[in-house]
Amino acid sequence: MKPNEKGTFGHDLHFLNTNKKTIVLKNNNDKCQLVVIPDYQGRVMTSTSNGLNGKSYGWINYDLIASQKFEEQINVFGGEDRFWLGPEGGQYSIFFEKGDEFTMENWSTPKSIDTEPFSLVENTETSAVFNKDIQLTNYQEYEFSINIRREVSLLDEAQIKKNLKLDFDDEMLFVGFQSENTMTNTGPSAWTKANGLLSIWILGMFTPSENTTVIIPYKDSLKLNTDYFGEIDPDRLKINEKTILFKGDGKYRCKIGVPFQNALPIFGSYDSENNVLTLVEYSTTEVTSYVNSLWKHQDDPYEGDVINSYNDGPLETGKQMGPFYELESSSAAKELEQGDSIQHVHKTYHFEGAYESLNSIAKQTLNIDLDEIKF
């Protein structure tokens, strides 16, 4: 690939620099790089494992960003690691107002996690720290006062190998980064389940392909949530004995969720068309309450999902936000006294190389032989 050719990191960095203030983190002789935008809540827009000429791994909404305009309900700028809060739906939702039906027409993303900037408070060659004070009101009209601290860090080769407990050869292209997100109750009262709790929700948006498969290993008897946007055809979702396979082609709108009892702390995707293996690792706690984001009144509002994957597709109107697919993780929902905090760490890794080498990583981390992926 040539610099500034579409699909390269150089192209996307030039585009983003033209339209927004950016922060670039880099290491490994500038082969590993990522670009962060403070105006988009300290969002990691994209990364690369091979410098400016390398592939750009994040999905970017060029038209929306270039327009310099904001949409009303949501601004789908893209990005590999964006900060959100849950729950999205239900009686404690922060995306719907009290009394509204849970329909697309009534749904709206809070501005503080959609269009308002985060403040950059510290920046080194490999990290950036952001801060934001947020006021939110949920479906019960309970008012939250929140401080968010978000640190984005580029990981080096030794950290990646240690985190994933694996080794890889010198021919492998790789990049890894993490966001460490802390949410503090700065309001006058404690957060309780009766009033509604919040979770930290990190979403990564990636460019789909006809041959991209989301891979989610799981434990115990699976209770997969497929109720978000209707039934999912078996040619898009396969459940094996220990692994969920979900098509990430950006052609059909559907979403799956893995609850606490089945979730393992790692999942990912494989794009056989471009020979890219993506892994997501996230932090876990002993707390077992997770917000439920289904768009309906819920019997169990604290038995939500830990892992989600969304495949974008046309809406009923024919319009489409993407196309993209998402890999998402959520923190637990915890009752917080004034001044108390909850933290969530979300790590993203990309590997690009020979099939045999990628398959070895997939076997060690996702407990799957890539030869088993068949749709």
Secondary structure, 3 states (H helix, E strand, C coil): CCCCCCCEHHHHHHHHHHHCCCEEEEECCCCEEEEEEHHHCCEEEEEECCHHHCECCECECHHHHHHCCCCCCCCCCECCEEEEEECCCCCCCCCCCCCCCCCHHHCCCCHHHCCCCCEEEEECCCEEEEEEEEEEECCCCCEEEEEEEEEEEEECHHHHHHHHCCCCCCCCEEEEEEEEEEEEECCCCCCCCCCCCCEEEEEEEECCCCCEEEEEEECCCCCCECCCCCCCCCCCEEECCCEEEEECCCCCCEEEEEECCCECCEEEEEECCCCEEEEEEECCCCCCCECCCCCCCCCCCCECEEEEEEECCCCCCCCCCCCCEEEEEECCCCCCCCCCEEEEEEEEEEEECCHHHHHHHHHHHCCCCHHHCCC
